Amino acid sequence: MVEKKKRARIELIDIAKAITIILVILGHTTGNLETPMYRRLLYSFHMPLFFFLAGLSIRPKALKTFRDWKDFIKKNLLALIVPYLIFAFIYAPFSFDNVPKFLYGSWQALGKAGTLTSLWYLTAFFAARIYCQILVDLVGRTAAENQKMILGLLAVPMFAIGFLLPKIEGGYPWCLDIGFVAAGFILLGIALRQQILIFAQAKGWILSIFTAAAAFILLCGTILRGDALELSLMCGSDYGNLFWFMLNAVSGSALVIGISMLLFRISREGAWPFSTAAITYVGQHTLGIFLLHKNFQLELVIPWIHTWLTGPQLLVACIATCISFAAALLMCSIIEKYVPQLLGQLPRYPVQENR
């Protein structure tokens, strides 16, 4: 019974991750600075949601020794920075002049190198993981009873630092400023994990009201604001009005999590139960899909669609999203089977004892 409950909790998070990566792909169907309403809506919450879901997936543990920290850094370098460097070189025109730009690791530097600008997420996530682990260690030394709640409160100063740091031309190395904001959302995910998993067991009508309320608040903060809605580019530390940014980030995240809860419940208790294996598989491979879809979508899929369909823009975006998503998932499964290191997955080999 305990094992079944554990699997269900992981599945719920994977469903939310799968929905989020589809929204990311939809948001990438235009250029970096184009601002159709659907893109402004998605960018108002989809990257904060990605970091929040990362927090839900993390089970914090204090690192007590230098070796613990060494293993922690090594693990995150292999999972995040190795794929970052590999794909930075793959997508960029070959030039040794690009190496310093890759090592700098900001969104602006990646753009100047002509590589995949979405790779900023990996450097920002790496910085955020370091920040969060430092706070986990500090809180762990206090012997406080509710340490996760304290970590949730520490999200506030992390947000404040990230918002108040002055902008510099070219961005901060390794997105260190964005990492503070990302860490804030990760800390909230860590703090609220247990409460969300408990709330997911509530009656269906309660979950429906929660989801509808989140959708209404997001609607008020985005579409109903019309032209006043700014394009939030977290990659460039462009958050717009901070009140609306946080409101939309929270309500958008709550909406996706609410939908995920309902899907999970319907799959188990609905009149026609169905398997969520496919969508959870997607949720377990979001990094690979994230790395593989964008250039394929912008350079191949959308130009091909425009040869036989000129509009409306949202229809083109939805068709391109479906095709790009399917292709990226297929490529991801092939790479995972033969070269998992490209996706930050290192195979474990059995250790042979010396005889």
Sequence and secondary structure as in RCSB ss.txt:
>XXXX:A:sequence
MVEKKKRARIELIDIAKAITIILVILGHTTGNLETPMYRRLLYSFHMPLFFFLAGLSIRPKALKTFRDWKDFIKK
NLLALIVPYLIFAFIYAPFSFDNVPKFLYGSWQALGKAGTLTSLWYLTAFFAARIYCQILVDLVGRTAAENQKMI
LGLLAVPMFAIGFLLPKIEGGYPWCLDIGFVAAGFILLGIALRQQILIFAQAKGWILSIFTAAAAFILLCGTILR
GDALELSLMCGSDYGNLFWFMLNAVSGSALVIGISMLLFRISREGAWPFSTAAITYVGQHTLGIFLLHKNFQLEL
VIPWIHTWLTGPQLLVACIATCISFAAALLMCSIIEKYVPQLLGQLPRYPVQENR
>XXXX:A:secstr
 HHHHHHHHHHHHHHHHHHHHHHHHHHTTS TT   HHHHHHHTTHHHHHHHHHHHH       SHHHHHHHHHH
HIIIIIHHHHHHHHHHS S TTHHHHHHH  HHHHHHHTS GGGHHHHHHHHHHHHHHHHHHHHHTTT S HHHH
HHHTHHHHHHHHHHS   TT  GGGHHHHHHHHHHHHHHHHHHHHHHHHTTS HHHHHHHHHHHHHHHHHHTGGG
GGG    BGGGTB  SHHHHHHHHHHHHHHHHHHHHHHHHHHHHSSS    HHHHHHHTTHHHHHHHHHHHIIII
IHHHHHTT    HHHHHHHHHHHHHHHHHHHHHHHHHH GGGGT           
